[in-house]
Amino acid sequence: MYIFSCDIVSPPYMLYVGEEKHENEELIRWGWPEDVWFHVDKVSSAHVYLRLHAGETLDDLSQAVINDCAQLVKANSISGNKMNNVDVVYTMWSNLKKSARMDVGQVGFHKDQEVRKVRVEKRLNEIVNRLNKTKKEVHPNLRDEREERDRKEREKEKNLQHQLKLKEKEEDRIRKEQAELRSYSTLMSEDNMKSNYDDGNDSDDFM
């Protein structure tokens, strides 16, 4: 498997590319929800996965970054690399659908309307060469990395829920204190206070 760095933005994006169909299958199975999948439409090509930064969505990707991924996909397609005006499709990893009857490395979509497309008129060597300079061969354990990612997300959600409960408890305590103060103020108001006059004893004479 190879990783590339899309460093035209800061921080850069990491791009993951399977070397062959079995690695593509691993990426399909153990990708992250933060991954964006790219592939040449209707033509055999590499699968490129871009990992979004924390808190980002697909709409946050600039056109320049999308173009980098599209050029990398086209360059790693035996037939697509020789063609002009090819379409590259891309979607979030969570929209990829894999069924038992599909071949190794083959993938479909849960929702076609969530698949986007970009037209690549021709190969741009300045982009491909820049990306190739960052190319590194890696051998990650994708399953372990995904499970560790999910564990951290569960822990983060657990901590968030704990903080929300503490906040709700504190807000409830403040509401009760304010209610008690209002009740006390009402009891101590002049309309609710009594004096000797209230009992009809308005004389200064003593028996």
N, C-alpha and C positions, 0 to 999 in steps of 0.2 A: 504494500500500500504506500501511496505517496501523499505528502502534504505540501501545499504551496501557500505562500503568504501573499495576500492581496494588500499590499502596503501603500496603495495610493490614498488611503485614509488612515487616521490615527484614532484609536488603536487599530492595527491591521486585522483583517479577517483571515481565519485559517480555512483552507480549502482541502477537503479530503477526496482522494481519487483512488478507486479500486484498480489494482493492476490487471485483474482478470475477473471472470464472472462470479467465482466463489467469494472473492473479497467484496464484490458488489452485493452479493447476497448477505454477507455479514453486515454491511452498511445499511441495507434495507431493514434487516432484523433488529439491529442494535443501535440505530441512529438515535439522535436526541430530538426532543420536541423543538429545540432551538435551531435545528438544521433545515436548510433550504436545499432542495434537490434540483439539479439541472441535468438535462439530457437533450440530445438532438432529436427533433420530432420525426418519427417514422423512419429513422435511420439508426443502425447500430452505432453506439458510441460509448465512451466512458460515462460513468455516473460521477458527477461532481457534487459534493456536499459542502455548503458554506454554513459555518456555525455563527449564528447571530450573537451579538453581544447581549449581556444581561439587560432585560427590560425592553429589548427591541422587538419590532414586528417586521413582517415582510415589507410593509409600506415605508419603513425607515431606510431601506437599501437605496443608495443613489444609483442613477443610471450608469455611471462610470463603473461601479462595482459589478452591476449586472452584466455589463459588457465584458468585463474581465472574465467572469464565469462562463459566459457564452462563447468567448473566444477559446477558452481552455477546453470546453466540451467539444467544440468543432475541431480543434487541433488534434484531439484524441479520438477522432472517428475516422476509420480507414477510408470510408467512402465520403463522409461528410466533409472531410478536410479538403477534398478535391472539388467540392461543389460551391457555387455561389448562391446567394439568396436562400439560405437554409433557415429554418425556424428552430429555435431552441425553446423548449418548454421548461417551466420551473414551478415548484409548489412547495409547501411545507412538508416536512417528513411525515407528519401526522396524517396527511392526505394520501399517502402511498398505501396501496392495497395489495396484499400478497395472498394468493390462494394456493392450495395444495397442487392443483393441476398446472400451475405455471412452471415454466422452465426455470432453471437456476439463473438468477440475475434478472429475471423478467418481473415487471411490476405494473400494476394498474393504479387507478385512482378511486377513492371513495366518492369524491364530488368533482365532476369535470369542470364545474363553474369556478372552482378554486384553483384551477391550473392557469398560469399566465404564459404568455408567449412573447418572444422577442426575435426580430428578424436580424440575421447576420448576413450582410451583403457579401463580404469576402474576409479571408483570413488577414488579420493585421499582425504582422510579424513583430512590430515593436511591443505589442501587448504580450504575445506568446513568449517572446524572448525574455521579457522582464519577469514574467511569472516563472519561467523555467530556471532562472537564476536562483530562485528561492526554493527549488524542488529538493525534497529530502525523502529518503526511503525510511519508513517506520514499520514497526510490527506491534501495534497496540493490541491489547486484549479488549476488544470492543464491548464484550459482555460485562467484564469487570468494571470498566469505565462507566458504562450506563448504569449499572447497579449502584455504584458509588455516587453518581450524580443524583439518582432517585433517592438514595438514603439522605443526602444532604438537603434535598428539597423537602422531604418528609420532616426532617429535623427543623428546617426553617419554618415550615407551616405550623409545627407543634409549638415552637417558640412564639410565633405570631399570635396563635390562639390563646396562649398563656398570657401574653401582654394585653390582649383585648379583654380577657376576663378580669385582669387586675384593674384595667381602666374602667370597666363597667362597675366593678366593686367600689372603686374610689368615687365615681360619679354618683352611685347610689348612696354612699355615705354622706356626700356633700348635700344631696337632695334632702336626706333625712334631717341633717343638721339645720338646713335652711327652713324646713317645715317646722321643726321644733322652735326655732327662733321666731317665726311668724306667729306661732301659737302662743308663745310666751308674751310677745308684744301685744297681742290681742287681749290677753288676760290682764295685763298691766296698764291698759289704756284707761283714760279718765272715765270713759263711759262705764267701765266695769269695776271701778274702784268705789268703795263705800266709806262714809265718814259718820260722825255722830249725827249730823243733820239728816242723813238718810234714814235714821231710826226714829225721827220725830223728836229727838232730844235737842231742842234748840234754845234751852234756857241755861243761864249761868248760875241759877239758884241751886243751892244745896239744901237737902233736908237734914 
